[in-house]
């Protein structure tokens, strides 16, 4: 039986649902923590996401986000923008978005099966998170684990662990093949946070 969910609820589900394990770190700590240069912020499904000057994504927000640099900064921007775009995609557009932002595999198939049972009914502004920044737990040339740090209307903070993989010369979400996922409530801003809030214009 199909249920109608608030779009904001689906945001939390999707941000959580892209969590999974890490990879070996091959970059230096300095390069991982260098912030990306942000050209602008755009609103996707009621949530503002950052668009990099050189790290991506390229193209417009009306198509699946793609075209990220093969760097920690590109991986982070992919994790943020693609997870929000997938979480807020409409009933009509989610198959195209899913195909464009998620790596093929069991996890993508599982997401599609679950998403097909859900009807989106709009975004509740009171539940829409603000993207604060991110942390990178692990990074390699083929995979990265990114913690997308979000602030909610009651000033609470949470981090959604998201993995992206390098495939077909781009970063894509690596959706988990299990329904269990990880989102962590935070008492404060992580010390290793790459802060993006100051880049808003």
MOGIRA-V293927 format. One record per residue. N is the residue number from 1. RES is the residue in one small letter. PSI is psi in radians with two decimals (NA if undefined). Layout:
n: <N & N>
res: <RES & RES>
psi: <PSI & PSI>
This chain:
n: <1 & 2 & 3 & 4 & 5 & 6 & 7 & 8 & 9 & 10 & 11 & 12 & 13 & 14 & 15 & 16 & 17 & 18 & 19 & 20 & 21 & 22 & 23 & 24 & 25 & 26 & 27 & 28 & 29 & 30 & 31 & 32 & 33 & 34 & 35 & 36 & 37 & 38 & 39 & 40 & 41 & 42 & 43 & 44 & 45 & 46 & 47 & 48 & 49 & 50 & 51 & 52 & 53 & 54 & 55 & 56 & 57 & 58 & 59 & 60 & 61 & 62 & 63 & 64 & 65 & 66 & 67 & 68 & 69 & 70 & 71 & 72 & 73 & 74 & 75 & 76 & 77 & 78 & 79 & 80 & 81 & 82 & 83 & 84 & 85 & 86 & 87 & 88 & 89 & 90 & 91 & 92 & 93 & 94 & 95 & 96 & 97 & 98 & 99 & 100 & 101 & 102 & 103 & 104 & 105 & 106 & 107 & 108 & 109 & 110 & 111 & 112 & 113 & 114 & 115 & 116 & 117 & 118 & 119 & 120 & 121 & 122 & 123 & 124 & 125 & 126 & 127 & 128 & 129 & 130 & 131 & 132 & 133 & 134 & 135 & 136 & 137 & 138 & 139 & 140 & 141 & 142 & 143 & 144 & 145 & 146 & 147 & 148 & 149 & 150 & 151 & 152 & 153 & 154 & 155 & 156 & 157 & 158 & 159 & 160 & 161 & 162 & 163 & 164 & 165 & 166 & 167 & 168 & 169 & 170 & 171 & 172 & 173 & 174 & 175 & 176 & 177 & 178 & 179 & 180 & 181 & 182 & 183 & 184 & 185 & 186 & 187 & 188 & 189 & 190 & 191 & 192 & 193 & 194 & 195 & 196 & 197 & 198 & 199 & 200 & 201>
res: <x & x & x & x & x & x & x & x & x & x & x & x & x & x & x & x & x & x & x & x & x & x & x & x & x & x & x & x & x & x & x & x & x & x & x & x & x & x & x & x & x & x & x & x & x & x & x & x & x & x & x & x & x & x & x & x & x & x & x & x & x & x & x & x & x & x & x & x & x & x & x & x & x & x & x & x & x & x & x & x & x & x & x & x & x & x & x & x & x & x & x & x & x & x & x & x & x & x & x & x & x & x & x & x & x & x & x & x & x & x & x & x & x & x & x & x & x & x & x & x & x & x & x & x & x & x & x & x & x & x & x & x & x & x & x & x & x & x & x & x & x & x & x & x & x & x & x & x & x & x & x & x & x & x & x & x & x & x & x & x & x & x & x & x & x & x & x & x & x & x & x & x & x & x & x & x & x & x & x & x & x & x & x & x & x & x & x & x & x & x & x & x & x & x & x & x & x & x & x & x & x>
psi: <2.33 & 2.42 & 2.59 & 2.11 & 2.56 & 2.48 & -0.63 & -0.63 & -0.69 & -0.54 & -0.86 & -0.72 & -0.82 & -0.69 & -0.64 & -0.68 & -0.24 & 0.24 & 2.57 & -2.92 & 3.13 & -2.98 & 2.93 & 2.43 & 2.24 & -0.23 & 2.82 & 2.72 & -0.65 & -0.75 & -0.55 & -0.65 & -0.09 & 2.25 & 2.62 & 2.67 & 2.18 & 2.21 & -0.71 & 2.94 & 2.44 & 2.69 & 2.17 & 1.97 & 0.54 & -0.05 & 2.29 & 2.31 & 2.62 & 2.48 & 2.13 & 2.68 & -0.78 & -0.25 & -0.04 & 3.07 & 2.75 & 2.81 & 3.12 & 2.88 & -0.03 & 0.08 & 2.84 & 2.32 & 2.29 & 3.03 & 0.96 & 2.61 & 2.63 & 1.13 & 2.92 & -0.62 & -0.73 & -0.69 & -0.74 & -0.78 & -0.58 & -0.80 & -0.72 & -0.98 & -0.71 & -0.66 & -0.68 & -0.76 & -0.72 & -0.71 & -0.57 & 0.07 & 2.49 & 2.99 & -0.50 & -0.60 & -0.23 & -0.61 & -0.69 & -0.73 & -0.80 & -0.79 & -0.53 & -0.49 & -0.23 & 2.46 & 2.50 & 2.63 & -3.07 & -0.65 & -0.75 & -0.70 & -0.71 & -0.74 & -0.79 & -0.73 & -0.71 & -0.71 & -0.55 & -0.32 & -0.01 & 2.42 & 2.26 & 2.45 & 0.36 & 3.04 & 2.29 & 1.94 & -0.48 & -0.31 & -0.10 & 2.21 & 2.79 & 2.28 & 2.09 & -0.74 & -2.66 & 2.86 & 2.68 & 1.99 & -0.71 & 2.57 & 2.36 & 3.13 & -0.29 & -0.27 & 2.70 & 2.53 & 2.07 & 2.32 & 1.93 & 1.93 & 2.26 & 2.56 & 2.40 & 3.03 & -0.40 & 0.22 & 0.16 & 2.69 & 2.58 & 2.71 & 2.18 & 2.08 & 2.16 & 2.33 & 2.41 & 2.67 & 2.62 & 1.98 & 2.38 & 0.74 & 0.61 & 2.81 & 2.41 & 2.69 & 2.39 & 1.57 & 2.44 & 2.67 & 0.10 & 2.71 & -0.41 & 2.47 & 2.98 & 2.12 & 2.37 & 2.19 & 2.44 & 2.47 & -0.38 & -3.14 & 2.27 & 2.50 & -0.48 & 0.21 & 2.33 & 1.83 & 2.20 & -0.14 & -0.61 & -0.17 & -0.09 & 2.42 & NA>
